[in-house]
Amino acid sequence: FPTRRSSDLVLPAPNRAPLWSRSGDGTVTPSKMRGATVGRRTAAYLMDSVVVYLVFGLLQAILLATVLKSVAPAASSQAVFDERTSILVGLLGGLLQVIYFVPTWALLRGTMGQRLMHIEVADATTGKALGWMDAFLRWAIMQGPIALVTIVPEVARAPAIFVATAWAFYLYYSTQTNRNWQGLHDRFVNSR
């Protein structure tokens, strides 16, 4: 009897992305779509991150110039930006992420970066766009730890950044090593 090693049980990542049937596009005959490579998905995610960060930076600058300036002491020309304000601004950033990712997955089948890279996010069973709850859960799994970094107190920020970074690398690894190139975030909500 040959002995099995633990490395024999791990499925290698395919050389080419898997083919998925697309039955939910309204046509009578199902068509085949090739899954997006991890490199294209990463490029789309980086584009989306830049868009969210630029909008967040603009909103934060507007808040600093208007709302926070009005709560500064009269003798001070500086805006008050203490830890409490930082957490509130972080909540705004998390809300902005939800507003950007969830509706685009549920309504448009992809974010701006994904659309530029010709990537769609769909239900793996039906091929239709994700439902609102699935889109929110997918966001929570992908972006939740990153959004959490923006609202933790300063004393816990370094460990939170470490955990969020490790989580992002784990999602990348789980996508790269899965036979169907579905990361944990895709397998959890059955998306492709």
N, C-alpha and C positions, 0 to 999 in steps of 0.2 A: 504494500500500500504506500503510495506516495504521501508524504507529509505536506500539509498546507502551511504556508507561511502567511502572516498577516498581510504582507504586501500583495499576495495573490488575490485577496478579497477586494481590493480597491480597484474600481473601474477607472481606466485612464480616460482623460478628457478626449473627445473625438477631435480629429484633425479639422473637420469641417463642422459647422453648426448644424444641428438637427433640422430636419424638415418637419413642419407642423401643418396640419390641415387647417384651412381657414373656411369653416362652414358657416360662420355667422356673419358673412359679409353681404347677405341678401341674394346671392346667386344660387341657381339651382344646382350646379355642379360644384363640389368642394374644390378649392384650389390649394396649392401647396405654397407655403412661405418658408424661407430659410430663416432660422433663428439668428439673432444678432450676435456677433462675436463679442467677447469680453472687452476687447480693445475699443470697439465702436461704442459699446455701452458705457465704458469708462469715459470716453471723450464726450459723449452726450451728457453724462452726469457732471463733468467738469464745466461744460458750457452752462448747464442749469445752475450750478453753484455760483458761477460768476454773475449770472442774471440776478439771482436772489440776493447775493451780497451787494451788488450795485444798488438795487432798489432799497435794501435795508440801510445802506450807508446814506442814501439820499433822505430817507425818512428820519433817520437818526439825526442828521444835520438839521433838518427842518425842526424837529423837536427841540434840539439844543438851542436853536436860534429864537424860537418862539415860546413854547410852553415852559421849558426849564429856565429860560432867561427871566420869565416873569415871577418865578418863585425864589430867585436869588435875593439875598439881602440888599437893601437899598444902596448901601455904601460900596457894594461889590459890583465889578463889571463882569465877573465870571459867573457862568451858569453852575448851578448846584448839580453835581453828578456823583452822588454817593452810592453806596452799595445797594440800597433800596431802589434807587433810580436805575442802576445798572440791571437789576433783576427785572424791573418793569420793562425796560427796553429789550431785554432778552426775551421776555414773553411776547413782545411785539414781533421779534424776529422769528420765534417759533410759529406764531400765528401766520406770518407772512409765508413761511415754508408750507404750511398746511394749505393756504389759499393758492399757492403756486402749483403744488404737486397734485393734490387730491382732485380738484375739478378737471385738470388737464388729463389725468388718467381716466376719470369717469366719463368725461364728455368727448374729449378729442383723441383718446387712445394714445396719448403721448405728450410729453412736455415739449417746450420749444427746442431744447437741445436734442431730444429724441427725434422730433420731426425733421430737424436739419440733418440728422444722421440716418434718416429713413428707417426709424425703429418705431414699432407699435407695441403697446402693452395691452394684452388681451387676456380674457379668461381662457385657460388652457383647454377646457372641455368644450365650450361653445364657440370660441373665437370672437365673441362679442366684447365690447368694452367692459372694464371692471365696474362692478357696482360701487356705490358710494362707500359702503362699509369696508369692502375689500380694498378700495383705493386708500382709505384712511389707515387701515391696518398695515398695508404695504408701506405707507409713509412712516408709520410709527416704528416699524421694524428697521427700515433703512435710516431714517433721519432722527428718530426718537432720541438716541444717545447724544447725537450732535446738538439737537435742540436743547437737551437737558444741560449741556455745558453752558449755554447762555444764561441759564437762570439759577445756577448753583452759587452759593456765597463764595467770595474770593478764597477763603481758606480751603474749600473743597474743589477748587477749579482744576488744579494740576492732576489729581487723581481722576476727575471726571474726563479731562482731555485724554488721559491715558486709556481709560476704558472705552471712550468713544472711538479713538483711533484703532484700538485692538478690535473692536466690533466691526469697524469698516473693513479692516483687513480680513477678518473672518468671513464677512459676507462676500468679499472678492474671492477668497479661497473656496468657499462653498459653491460659488458660481462656476469657477474655473474647473473644479474637480467633479462636478455633477455631469452625468452622462448626457442629460438633456440641456445642460447649461442653465439650469434653474437654481439660483441661489436660495438660501433659506427664506428670504423675503418673497420669492416667487413660489416656492413650494408651500409656504404657509397659507397663502391665499389662492393657490392653484392658478397662478398667472404665468404667462410666457412673454 
